[in-house]
Amino acid sequence: MKDEELILSARGGDKAAQTELLNKYSPLAKAISAGFFISGGTNEDLFQEGMVGLYSAIGGYDAASGVTFSTYAYRCIRNAVIDAVKKSHGAKYSALNNFVPIVEISDVRSLSDPEDELIRREQRGEFLQKISQILSAFEFKVTVMYLDGLGCAEISRSLNRSPKSVNNAIARSKSKLQKSYYTEQK
C-alpha cells in the first residue's frame, strides 16, 4: 500500500495501517531527534516528541497540497522536536541558541537506499573523528553513547561513573560543540 492509502485507512480507524505508518517512519523520528539536545531530558524524550509529530502528520496530511507524505512527516516530526526543545528552556525562542544540530537529514525519500546509508555512515565517521578532536576522551565516550540513544543512567552504569558526572560531560560537550559550530559558521 502507498502512504496515501495507509493514511486514509488509518483515518478510517484501521489500527494496522496506522501502526504500519508509525513503524515505517519511526527511524526518521529517531534520526531527527538524535540531532538535538534537550536540557534535563534524554534522547528518548525527544524521540517520543517526534513520534507525536508523526502521529499528527498522519491526521493532518493533505495529498492535494502537492507535498509527499514523507516530506510532510519530516516537517511535522522536526517541528515537534524543536517545540520540545524550546519548551524545555522556558523562553519562547531561547532553544534556538541552545541546541546543536548534530545530524541533518537532507533527503527523506532515500531512507532505505543502501548508497545513502553508506554515505550517512561515512558522514557519521567524519563527524565522530572531528568531535574527538574537540572533546576530552570521557566527553567523547559519553557523547557517542548519548547519540546512540542511551540515557544518562545507562551511560553512568556502563562507564561506572556517577549520573552527575555524565550529565556534566554532556553539558560540557554541548557547549564545546556549539562553540565550534558557531565558529565554523563565521
C-alpha positions in Angstrom: 0.0 0.0 0.0 1.1 3.5 -0.7 1.4 6.1 2.1 -1.7 7.9 1.0 -3.8 4.7 1.1 -2.4 3.8 4.5 -3.3 7.3 5.7 -6.9 7.0 4.5 -7.2 3.6 6.1 -5.6 4.9 9.4 -8.0 7.8 9.5 -10.9 5.4 9.0 -9.9 3.5 12.1 -7.6 0.9 10.7 -5.1 0.4 13.5 -2.9 -1.9 11.4 -2.5 0.9 8.8 -1.6 3.4 11.5 0.9 1.0 13.0 2.5 0.4 9.6 2.9 4.1 9.1 4.3 4.7 12.6 6.8 1.8 12.1 7.8 2.9 8.7 8.6 6.5 9.8 9.9 5.8 13.3 13.5 5.6 12.0 13.0 9.1 10.7 11.8 10.3 14.1 14.9 8.7 15.7 17.3 10.3 13.2 15.8 13.7 13.6 15.7 13.6 17.4 19.3 12.4 17.6 20.3 15.8 16.1 19.1 17.8 19.1 19.8 18.1 22.8 17.2 18.8 25.5 18.2 20.1 28.9 17.1 17.8 31.6 15.8 15.2 29.2 17.0 12.3 27.2 17.2 11.4 23.5 14.3 9.1 24.1 12.2 12.0 25.3 12.9 13.8 22.0 12.2 10.7 20.0 8.8 10.4 21.7 8.1 14.0 20.8 9.0 13.2 17.2 6.6 10.3 17.3 3.8 12.6 18.4 4.7 14.8 15.5 4.5 11.8 13.2 1.1 10.9 14.6 -0.2 14.4 14.0 1.2 14.2 10.4 -1.0 11.2 9.7 -4.0 13.2 10.8 -3.1 16.4 9.1 -1.7 15.3 5.8 -3.5 16.6 2.7 -2.5 14.9 -0.6 -3.9 17.7 -2.6 -1.2 20.0 -1.3 1.3 18.5 -3.7 3.8 17.6 -1.0 4.7 14.0 -0.4 3.8 12.4 2.9 7.5 11.8 3.7 8.3 15.4 3.4 5.3 16.4 5.4 6.1 13.9 8.1 9.7 15.1 8.2 8.5 18.7 8.8 5.9 17.6 11.5 8.5 15.5 13.3 11.2 18.1 13.2 8.8 20.9 14.4 7.6 18.7 17.3 11.2 18.1 18.4 12.1 21.8 18.1 9.0 22.7 20.0 10.0 20.3 22.8 13.5 21.9 22.9 12.0 25.4 23.1 9.6 24.4 25.9 12.4 22.8 27.9 14.2 26.2 28.1 11.1 28.2 29.0 11.7 31.3 27.0 9.9 31.4 23.6 13.0 31.2 21.4 15.9 30.6 23.7 16.2 27.0 22.5 17.3 28.2 19.1 20.5 29.3 20.8 20.9 26.2 22.9 20.7 23.1 20.6 23.3 21.6 18.5 22.2 20.3 15.1 24.3 17.2 15.1 22.8 15.4 12.1 20.7 16.9 9.4 18.7 14.7 7.1 19.0 16.0 3.6 16.6 13.8 1.7 13.7 11.9 3.3 13.0 9.9 0.2 16.2 8.0 0.4 15.8 6.4 3.9 16.0 2.9 2.6 18.6 3.4 -0.2 21.8 1.5 0.6 24.0 4.0 -1.1 22.6 6.8 1.1 23.0 4.7 4.2 26.7 4.2 3.3 27.1 7.9 2.8 25.4 8.6 6.2 27.8 6.2 7.9 30.8 7.8 6.3 29.5 11.2 7.4 29.0 9.9 10.9 32.5 8.6 10.9 33.8 12.0 9.8 31.7 13.7 12.4 32.9 11.4 15.2 36.5 12.0 14.1 36.0 15.7 14.2 34.4 15.8 17.6 37.0 13.5 19.1 39.5 16.4 18.4 37.2 18.9 20.3 36.1 16.8 23.3 38.0 15.0 26.0 38.1 11.2 25.9 35.4 11.0 28.6 33.2 13.6 27.0 33.6 11.8 23.6 32.6 8.4 25.1 29.6 9.9 26.8 28.5 11.9 23.7 28.7 8.9 21.4 26.7 6.8 23.8 24.2 9.6 24.2 23.9 9.9 20.4 23.4 6.2 20.1 20.2 6.6 22.2 21.5 5.6 25.7 20.1 7.6 28.6 22.2 9.2 31.3 21.5 6.4 33.8 22.6 3.7 31.3 25.8 5.6 30.4 26.7 6.1 34.0 26.2 2.4 34.7 28.2 1.4 31.6 31.1 3.7 32.4 30.9 3.2 36.2 30.6 6.9 36.8 28.0 9.0 38.6 25.0 10.3 36.8 26.0 13.8 37.7 29.4 13.4 36.0 27.7 12.0 32.9 25.2 15.0 32.9 28.1 17.4 33.3 30.0 15.8 30.5 27.0 16.1 28.2 26.7 19.8 29.1 30.4 20.4 28.5 30.2 18.6 25.2 27.2 20.5 24.1 28.9 23.8 25.0 32.1 22.9 23.2 30.3 21.6 20.1 28.1 24.8 20.0 31.2 27.0 20.2 32.9 25.0 17.4 29.7 25.1 15.2 29.2 28.8 15.6 32.9 29.5 15.0 32.8 27.5 11.7 29.7 29.4 10.6 31.5 32.8 10.7 
